Amino acid sequence: MKSKILIIGNTGFIGKNLSKKLKKNNFINFINSSNCNLLIKKNIFSIKKKFDLIFHLAAFIKLGKVSKKIQKKIYTNNLKINNNVIEWWLKTNTQAKLVTIGTSASYSNEKLMNEKYYLKGKIQKDWKNYVYAKRKLQTMINKISKKEKVKFLTTIPSTIYGPGYDLFKKNKNLITDLILKIMIAKAKNEKVYLYGSGYEKRDTIYIDDFIKLLLLSVKKLNNKIINLSSGKQFSIRYYAKLICKKLNYDFNRIEFEKKLHYGSKNRNLDISYLRRNFPSFKFISIDQGISKTIRWCSKKLKNEMSIMRS
């Protein structure tokens, strides 16, 4: 029997890939910024359909160092979006399981990045307004689940990468940004400049692996928070060297700008809970994942350039 599913925020990287995976065997409805402004409550309340599963992927985010005005907007806009979605869920669709995407930035550098510490510890300064909104959302869901008979799942991804990411989006993810910068530098015979020392470490997860684990978790887990990551952590220099090798670009031409670093020095999600639930899951290797992403980026750039020339 087909499930009735609503995806809120289907135009982002996760939303697009999730939609492709689900639409073959389910009845899918979509909400995005072009057809429903979630900052206005009445918009979402105009949706009268009943669903079995709701994916809340919508968020307002600006990466990096932004003005105080934008920082405040990150918090207030996400708070409005989340409040409106939660209120609509409670009043019209409590039978539906609510699936949300948290953020690894909620984990304090002082604690193990285990699910039980998701709402605890000191928040990273560069992400504080986005994290405050995410923590508030989870706090709301936790309180509701203690009073009402509802089902939820919160997934915390590491850096998601892979084909399909918007290359011209201002807010790029780590792997896509590295690939694009090195590709362009090679084409122009220029140097590459990267923020930080390059020794900062990040764990990643390939988009196909993330979607598979997300759907497996939805089927198996209720009222839980789960980290979704490959569990493999490498330095920015490692990723950059690997990409340089595949693109035949001299890694020594990369300059690391230590003074411009922001974010934590070390991010590595604890995936012990993930391993207990899905012990046989096999992740794509970082070597394979980056190769696939490079091929997609290269093809996408060539297509864009041919369009611009015509």
C-alpha positions as CSV (number, residue, x, y, z in Angstrom):
1,M,0.0,0.0,0.0
2,K,1.3,3.4,-1.0
3,S,2.1,5.9,1.8
4,K,0.8,9.5,1.8
5,I,3.9,11.7,2.3
6,L,4.5,15.4,2.6
7,I,8.0,16.8,2.0
8,I,8.4,20.3,3.4
9,G,11.4,21.9,1.7
10,N,11.8,19.6,-1.4
11,T,14.0,22.0,-3.5
12,G,17.2,21.6,-1.3
13,F,19.9,19.0,-1.7
14,I,18.3,16.5,0.7
15,G,14.7,17.3,-0.5
16,K,15.5,16.7,-4.2
17,N,17.2,13.4,-3.6
18,L,14.6,12.2,-1.1
19,S,11.8,13.1,-3.6
20,K,13.4,11.0,-6.3
21,K,13.7,8.0,-4.0
22,L,10.2,8.2,-2.7
23,K,8.0,9.2,-5.6
24,K,8.0,5.8,-7.4
25,N,6.1,4.0,-4.7
26,N,4.3,6.7,-2.7
27,F,1.8,9.5,-3.0
28,I,4.0,12.6,-2.6
29,N,3.0,16.2,-1.9
30,F,5.5,19.1,-1.7
31,I,5.9,22.4,0.0
32,N,8.6,24.9,-0.8
33,S,9.3,28.6,-0.8
34,S,7.7,29.1,-4.2
35,N,4.3,27.5,-3.3
36,C,4.0,28.1,0.4
37,N,5.7,30.8,2.5
38,L,6.0,29.0,5.8
39,L,6.6,32.3,7.6
40,I,2.9,33.0,7.3
41,K,0.9,30.5,9.4
42,K,-2.3,30.5,7.3
43,N,-0.3,29.2,4.3
44,I,0.4,25.9,5.8
45,F,-3.0,25.7,7.4
46,S,-4.5,25.8,4.0
47,I,-3.3,22.3,3.5
48,K,-6.2,20.0,4.4
49,K,-4.8,16.6,3.4
50,K,-4.0,13.9,5.8
51,F,-0.5,12.2,5.6
52,D,1.2,9.1,7.0
53,L,4.7,10.7,7.0
54,I,5.9,14.3,7.1
55,F,9.5,15.3,6.3
56,H,10.2,18.8,7.6
57,L,13.4,19.9,5.8
58,A,12.7,23.6,5.4
59,A,15.2,26.0,7.0
60,F,16.6,29.5,6.6
61,I,20.4,29.4,6.8
62,K,23.3,31.6,5.9
63,L,26.8,30.1,6.3
64,G,29.9,31.8,7.5
65,K,30.3,35.2,9.1
66,V,27.3,37.3,8.5
67,S,25.9,40.6,10.0
68,K,24.1,40.8,13.3
69,K,20.9,41.7,11.4
70,I,21.2,38.4,9.4
71,Q,22.1,36.5,12.5
72,K,18.9,37.6,14.2
73,K,16.9,36.8,11.0
74,I,18.4,33.2,11.0
75,Y,16.9,32.7,14.4
76,T,13.5,34.5,14.1
77,N,12.8,33.1,10.6
78,N,13.6,29.5,11.6
79,L,11.6,29.9,14.8
80,K,8.5,31.1,12.8
81,I,8.8,28.3,10.3
82,N,9.2,25.6,12.9
83,N,6.4,26.9,15.1
84,N,4.0,27.1,12.2
85,V,4.9,23.6,11.0
86,I,4.6,22.1,14.5
87,E,1.3,23.8,15.2
88,W,-0.2,22.6,11.9
89,W,1.1,19.1,12.6
90,L,-0.5,19.0,16.1
91,K,-3.9,20.4,14.9
92,T,-4.3,18.6,11.6
93,N,-1.9,15.6,11.3
94,T,-1.0,14.1,14.6
95,Q,-1.4,10.6,13.0
96,A,1.6,11.4,10.7
97,K,5.1,10.6,11.8
98,L,7.2,13.8,11.8
99,V,10.8,13.5,10.5
100,T,13.2,16.5,11.0
101,I,16.8,17.2,10.2
102,G,18.9,18.4,13.1
103,T,22.4,19.9,12.9
104,S,25.7,18.5,14.1
105,A,26.6,22.1,15.1
106,S,24.4,21.6,18.1
107,Y,27.0,19.4,19.7
108,S,29.4,21.1,22.0
109,N,33.1,20.7,21.4
110,E,33.4,19.8,25.1
111,K,31.3,16.6,24.9
112,L,31.2,13.4,22.9
113,M,29.0,13.9,19.9
114,N,26.5,11.4,21.0
115,E,22.7,11.8,20.6
116,K,22.1,12.2,24.4
117,Y,24.2,15.4,24.3
118,Y,22.4,16.9,21.3
119,L,20.6,19.6,23.5
120,K,23.4,20.0,26.0
121,G,26.7,22.0,26.2
122,K,28.0,25.2,24.9
123,I,27.0,26.2,21.4
124,Q,29.5,27.2,18.7
125,K,29.6,31.0,18.3
126,D,29.5,31.0,14.5
127,W,26.4,28.8,14.4
128,K,24.6,29.9,17.5
129,N,21.4,31.4,16.0
130,Y,20.8,28.5,13.7
131,V,21.5,26.0,16.5
132,Y,19.3,27.9,18.9
133,A,16.4,27.4,16.5
134,K,17.2,23.7,15.9
135,R,17.5,23.1,19.7
136,K,14.2,24.9,20.3
137,L,12.5,22.7,17.6
138,Q,13.7,19.5,19.2
139,T,12.7,20.7,22.7
140,M,9.2,21.4,21.4
141,I,9.0,18.0,19.8
142,N,10.3,16.3,23.0
143,K,7.7,18.0,25.1
144,I,4.8,17.2,22.7
145,S,5.8,13.5,22.5
146,K,5.5,13.2,26.3
147,K,1.9,14.6,26.3
148,E,0.6,13.4,23.0
149,K,0.6,10.0,21.2
150,V,2.8,11.2,18.3
151,K,5.7,9.7,16.4
152,F,8.8,11.5,15.4
153,L,12.4,11.0,14.3
154,T,15.2,13.4,14.3
155,T,18.3,12.7,12.2
156,I,21.6,14.5,12.7
157,P,23.8,14.3,9.5
158,S,27.5,15.0,9.2
159,T,28.6,16.9,6.0
160,I,26.4,15.5,3.2
161,Y,28.0,15.5,-0.2
162,G,27.5,14.1,-3.7
163,P,26.1,14.7,-7.1
164,G,23.1,17.1,-7.4
165,Y,24.3,19.9,-5.2
166,D,23.6,23.4,-6.6
167,L,27.0,24.5,-7.8
168,F,26.0,28.1,-8.0
169,K,24.4,28.3,-4.6
170,K,26.0,30.8,-2.3
171,N,26.1,28.4,0.6
172,K,28.2,25.5,-0.6
173,N,29.0,22.4,1.3
174,L,32.6,21.3,2.1
175,I,33.3,18.8,-0.6
176,T,31.5,20.6,-3.4
177,D,33.2,23.8,-2.5
178,L,36.7,22.2,-2.6
179,I,36.0,20.5,-6.0
180,L,34.6,23.7,-7.5
181,K,37.5,25.9,-6.3
182,I,40.1,23.4,-7.5
183,M,38.4,22.9,-10.9
184,I,38.2,26.7,-11.5
185,A,41.8,27.3,-10.3
186,K,43.1,24.6,-12.7
187,A,41.1,26.0,-15.6
188,K,42.5,29.6,-14.9
189,N,46.0,28.4,-13.9
190,E,45.5,30.1,-10.5
191,K,46.1,29.3,-6.8
192,V,43.4,28.1,-4.5
193,Y,42.8,29.9,-1.2
194,L,41.1,28.0,1.6
195,Y,39.9,29.2,5.1
196,G,41.7,27.7,8.1
197,S,44.9,25.7,8.6
198,G,43.6,22.7,6.7
199,Y,44.1,20.5,9.7
200,E,40.5,20.9,10.8
201,K,38.7,17.5,10.6
202,R,35.3,16.7,9.3
203,D,33.3,13.5,8.9
204,T,31.1,13.1,5.8
205,I,28.3,11.0,4.4
206,Y,27.5,10.5,0.7
207,I,24.0,11.6,-0.3
208,D,22.8,8.1,-1.4
209,D,24.0,6.6,1.9
210,F,22.2,9.4,3.8
211,I,18.9,8.9,2.0
212,K,19.1,5.1,2.5
213,L,19.8,5.4,6.2
214,L,17.2,8.1,6.6
215,L,14.5,5.8,5.2
216,L,15.7,2.8,7.1
217,S,15.6,4.9,10.3
218,V,12.1,6.1,9.6
219,K,10.9,2.5,9.3
220,K,12.6,1.2,12.4
221,L,12.9,4.0,14.9
222,N,10.2,6.0,16.8
223,N,10.7,9.0,19.0
224,K,14.5,8.9,18.7
225,I,17.4,11.1,17.6
226,I,20.0,9.4,15.5
227,N,23.4,10.5,14.0
228,L,23.8,9.7,10.3
229,S,27.5,9.7,9.3
230,S,30.0,7.3,7.7
231,G,32.0,7.6,10.9
232,K,35.1,8.3,8.9
233,Q,36.8,11.6,9.7
234,F,39.6,13.3,7.6
235,S,41.3,16.7,7.6
236,I,40.5,19.4,5.1
237,R,44.0,18.9,3.7
238,Y,43.2,15.2,3.1
239,Y,40.1,16.0,1.2
240,A,41.9,18.7,-0.8
241,K,44.8,16.4,-1.7
242,L,42.5,13.6,-2.8
243,I,40.6,16.0,-5.1
244,C,43.8,17.6,-6.4
245,K,45.1,14.1,-7.3
246,K,41.9,13.2,-9.2
247,L,41.9,16.6,-11.0
248,N,45.6,16.6,-11.7
249,Y,46.1,19.9,-9.8
250,D,49.2,20.6,-7.7
251,F,48.2,20.5,-4.0
252,N,51.2,22.8,-3.2
253,R,49.4,25.6,-5.0
254,I,46.7,25.7,-2.3
255,E,47.2,28.4,0.4
256,F,45.5,28.0,3.7
257,E,44.4,31.3,5.4
258,K,44.6,30.5,9.1
259,K,43.3,33.8,10.3
260,L,40.0,33.4,8.3
261,H,39.1,30.2,10.0
262,Y,35.6,29.8,11.5
263,G,33.8,26.8,13.0
264,S,35.1,24.0,15.1
265,K,38.5,22.3,14.6
266,N,37.1,18.8,15.0
267,R,33.7,17.3,14.0
268,N,33.1,13.6,14.4
269,L,29.7,12.2,15.1
270,D,29.4,9.2,17.4
271,I,27.6,6.5,15.3
272,S,27.5,3.7,17.9
273,Y,23.7,3.9,17.9
274,L,23.6,3.8,14.1
275,R,25.9,0.8,14.1
276,R,23.7,-1.0,16.7
277,N,20.6,-0.5,14.5
278,F,22.1,-1.1,11.1
279,P,25.2,-3.2,11.6
280,S,25.4,-4.5,8.1
281,F,25.1,-1.2,6.3
282,K,27.9,-0.6,3.9
283,F,29.0,3.0,3.1
284,I,30.5,4.1,-0.1
285,S,34.2,5.0,0.3
286,I,35.3,8.6,0.3
287,D,37.5,7.8,-2.7
288,Q,34.5,6.5,-4.7
289,G,32.1,9.3,-3.4
290,I,34.5,12.1,-4.4
291,S,35.1,10.5,-7.8
292,K,31.4,10.4,-8.5
293,T,30.9,13.9,-7.3
294,I,33.8,15.2,-9.5
295,R,32.4,13.5,-12.6
296,W,29.0,15.1,-11.9
297,C,30.5,18.6,-11.2
298,S,32.6,18.4,-14.3
299,K,29.6,17.5,-16.5
300,K,27.4,20.2,-14.9
301,L,30.0,22.9,-15.4
302,K,30.5,22.0,-19.1
303,N,26.8,22.1,-19.7
304,E,26.5,25.5,-18.0
305,M,29.4,26.9,-20.0
306,S,27.9,25.6,-23.3
307,I,24.6,27.3,-22.4
308,M,26.4,30.6,-21.7
309,R,28.2,30.5,-25.0
310,S,25.1,29.8,-27.1
